[in-house]
């Protein structure tokens, strides 16, 4: 079974209301780029070589951006929906609103699939996860044998 590695870290920001509290944080082992993901998909008994899978993933990326920039949402069945949101400061009236001065950012968002058969929402994802503390992977200094 796959495992989620995590570490526990303390909030050291003295200006934060959460100062001094401890939080779990996912510890990633690796970031897969498109080429590595394509290789991984091809190794799962795919009929397609990693080069073909890579091409499809690259085309997906460019088409996803094209569709989002044309005010369309993109739903990938079994995965979720990509969509855009605007971050803006806010104007005193509708007439005073200006894209050039009020829009701070355009974000790409993702909403996981939530239908009952393919639900990967946060709650369901959590039920499927098994967690391992990175501290469990580190050797205990007291258990190490001293070198002669």
CORHUCOR-V558791 format. One record per residue. RES is the residue in one small letter. PHI is phi in whole degrees, 0 to 359 (* if undefined). D_FIRST is the distance of its C-alpha to the first C-alpha in Angstrom with 1 decimal. Layout:
RES:PHI:D_FIRST
RES:PHI:D_FIRST
This chain:
x:*:0.0
x:291:3.8
x:229:6.5
x:264:10.0
x:275:12.7
x:219:15.9
x:229:19.4
x:255:22.2
x:232:25.5
x:261:29.0
x:286:31.1
x:252:34.1
x:275:36.1
x:294:39.2
x:271:40.2
x:273:37.0
x:293:37.1
x:264:33.7
x:306:35.2
x:88:33.8
x:281:30.8
x:251:27.3
x:224:24.4
x:279:20.7
x:220:20.0
x:296:17.0
x:249:17.2
x:280:16.5
x:271:16.1
x:197:17.8
x:249:19.6
x:275:19.5
x:278:22.9
x:301:23.9
x:297:24.5
x:292:21.0
x:295:19.4
x:299:21.7
x:298:20.9
x:298:17.1
x:298:18.1
x:298:20.6
x:284:18.2
x:268:16.2
x:74:19.2
x:289:21.4
x:283:25.1
x:256:26.0
x:287:26.2
x:297:24.8
x:294:28.4
x:292:28.6
x:299:25.3
x:301:26.5
x:299:29.8
x:295:28.3
x:296:26.2
x:296:29.4
x:293:31.5
x:302:29.1
x:301:29.4
x:293:33.2
x:289:33.6
x:301:31.4
x:299:33.7
x:300:36.8
x:294:35.9
x:297:35.1
x:286:38.4
x:252:40.1
x:59:39.1
x:248:36.5
x:272:33.1
x:236:30.4
x:258:27.9
x:255:25.0
x:306:24.0
x:85:20.5
x:243:20.1
x:155:23.1
x:240:26.6
x:264:28.2
x:204:31.6
x:248:34.1
x:225:35.7
x:257:38.8
x:255:39.2
x:223:42.8
x:285:45.2
x:103:47.3
x:248:50.9
x:288:53.8
x:207:54.4
x:300:53.2
x:293:56.2
x:275:55.3
x:292:51.6
x:226:51.2
x:301:48.2
x:293:49.4
x:258:49.9
x:263:47.5
x:278:44.2
x:268:42.2
x:198:39.1
x:241:37.4
x:255:33.7
x:265:31.0
x:246:28.7
x:223:25.6
x:246:25.0
x:298:21.5
x:303:21.8
x:233:22.5
x:294:23.5
x:302:22.1
x:280:20.2
x:236:18.7
x:297:18.7
x:238:16.8
x:297:19.3
x:306:18.5
x:296:18.5
x:288:16.0
x:299:13.7
x:299:13.9
x:296:12.9
x:271:9.6
x:273:8.8
x:239:7.9
x:254:10.6
x:230:11.7
x:285:15.4
x:298:16.8
x:297:19.4
x:289:17.0
x:271:16.7
x:278:20.5
x:292:22.6
x:284:24.9
x:299:28.4
x:285:30.0
x:273:27.9
x:291:28.9
x:280:31.8
x:292:35.0
x:282:36.2
x:290:39.5
